[in-house]
Amino acid sequence: MNRKCVTAIVILLSIGGGLWLMEGPLCSQEPSVAKAGQVDADSPAIAAALQTSAVQHKRDRAKLLHETLHGALLVMHRDFFSEETSRVLPSQSLLSVFSELHRGHGVEVRWMTVSGDEMNEDHRPATAFELESVKRIKQGAEFHESIDADAYRYIGRIRLASECLKCHVSRRKSTEDRASGLRITIKHDTAMSSTDD
């Protein structure tokens, strides 16, 4: 990866990280949620829990993080991806960012296949929440969220524009936009301050 690419990534992530961290600790008091496992946002109990200010705060921060990473991905594709030069793909470059977010902040981020070719088996939706999110995003939703006893989960749409389809939809019949997803998991006990090394 060339120096300009690394510099752009560092700048974008510094801006996004600064915006994320300036909000302070992620969670205060959480509503009690059934420990029996994942509950869909459509259930009355979860619908009420998703309206609390603590959950709204997490939702806002997940949206900010999603938009930061989505924007970084699009900029890297625009500025640094060239057919003539072999480079690491921008989505692969962000894996090290995801790893650092998990290590330093306890936030889990990963790509999710929605309506394109599966680029990596790790992107395959596996849980009931992921499968439901894929279904909703295919139907046009911008995001899907859920909360359980352990974490707030958010999967946001990543637009695959026509220039992305050569790799992401190899047997396409049209150039209409497709979607991928970005999963963000924030544990309830996660405080969003970086750990000192």
N, C-alpha and C positions, 0 to 999 in steps of 0.2 A: 504494500500500500504506500503510495507516495506521500511526501510531506504535506502537500496541500490538502489531501484527503484527511490525513490525521488531524491537521489543524482545524479543518471544518467540523469534524466530528467532535473534537474537544470543545470548540466554541458552542456548538449546538447543545451538547450535553451539559456544559457549564450553565448556560441559560436555563435549560429545563430543570437541572438539579437545583439551581438557586431559587427558581420559582417554587419548586416542590418543598424545599427545606424552609423557606421563609414562613411557611404556614405553621410551623411548630409541631408539637407532638400530634401523632395521628389519632390516637383514641383517648377518650376520657372514659365515661361510663357507657357501657353498651347495654342495650335492652336484653333481657333474658330471651334466649332462643332455644328451642327444643334441641336436645343433644342426640336425638335419634338419627341424625344425618342431615343431608341436604334438604332444604325446603324450597320450593319454587316461589318466585316473587308474586305469583298469582294467588297464593293462599292468603286469607284474611289476616292471620297472625303476622306473616312476613310482610305483607303490604303495610301494616301498621309500623313494624320495626324499620322498614325502609324509609319511613317518613321522619325518623328522628334526626336531630341535628348532627349527631355523631356520624350517622350513616350518610347524611347529605354531604358532610365534610369529606368523607372517604370517596363518595361518588364524584365530587368536584375535583378532588386530587387525582383520582383515577382517570377522569376525562382529560385533565391537564397533562398527565403523564402520557396518555394515549396520543394526544394531539402532538406533543413534543416528539415522541418517537416516530409517529406517522410522518410528521414534517421532516425530521432528520432523514428518514428513509427516502422520501421523495427528492430531497435536495441532493443526497448522495447519488441517486440514480441519474438525476439531471446533470450533475456536474462531474461525476467521476466514472461512470460506467460507459465503456467504449468497446465496440465489437473488435477493434483492432488491437486492443491491449488487454492482456489477461490480468484480471484483478479479482480480489475476493469480492463476492457479491455483497451489496450493502446490508441485506438482511442477515448475512453471515457475520459481517463486521459487528452488528449490534448484539450478537450473542455474548461477546465479552462485556458489553454494557449491561446486559441482563444479569450476567454472573456477578458483576460488581454491585448492582442494585440488590441482589439477593444477599451477597456477603455483607455489604455495608449497611443495608437498611431493612433486610428481611422481607423485601417485596419480590414476589416471584412473577416473572414475565416470560411468556413464550408465544411463538407463532402458532396459528391454528389454520388448517386447511378448511376453506368454506366452499368455494365454487371454482376451483382450479385444480390442476394436477398436484398431487401430493409431492412436494419437493423433498421431504424428509419424513420418515415414519414417526418421528417425534412430534410432528405437526398434526397428526391424526387425532381427531376428537375421540375421547374415550369415555368420559364420565357422562352421566345423565345430563348434568348442567351444560357440558360442552356440546353434546348432541342437540339439546334444545336451543342453545345459542346459535349453532350453525343453521338450524331450521329457521329461526327468527331473522337472522341476518340475510338468508336467502330470500325471505319474504319482504325484505326492505328495511328492517330495523337497523338503526345505527349502532346500538349496543344492546346487551342483555346483562342483567346483574342478578346476583343471589347473595344471600347471607345465611350462615349457619352458626353453630356454636363456636367454631374456630376462626372463621374468616369471612371477609367480604370478597366476592368474586365479580369481576367485570370482564366481559369480552366485547371489544369494539371492532367495528368494521374497518378494514384496510382496503381502500379502493385499488383494484388492479386495472389500470387504464389500458388503452389499446397497445401502447408501446411495451407493456409488461407481458402481454399474452403470448409472445413468441416462446417464452420459457414456461410461463405459468399455465397455459392452456395450449398444449402442442397440437391438438387435433381440433382446433376451433373452426367453427363455420361462420362466425361473425366477429367483429371487433368491438362489440358492445362491452362496457365495463363489467368486470367480474369482481368478486370480493374474496378477501382472505380475512383473517382475524388476529387480534392481539389479545391474549389473555393476561390479566393482571390480578394477582391474588394478594390481598393485604390481610395479614393475621391481625386479630383484634388486639393482641398485646404488643404490636409493633409500634415502637416510637420512631419517628422519622428523623432521627439525628444520626449522623454518620459515626461509625465506630472508629476510635483512634487506633492506629497501628503501633 
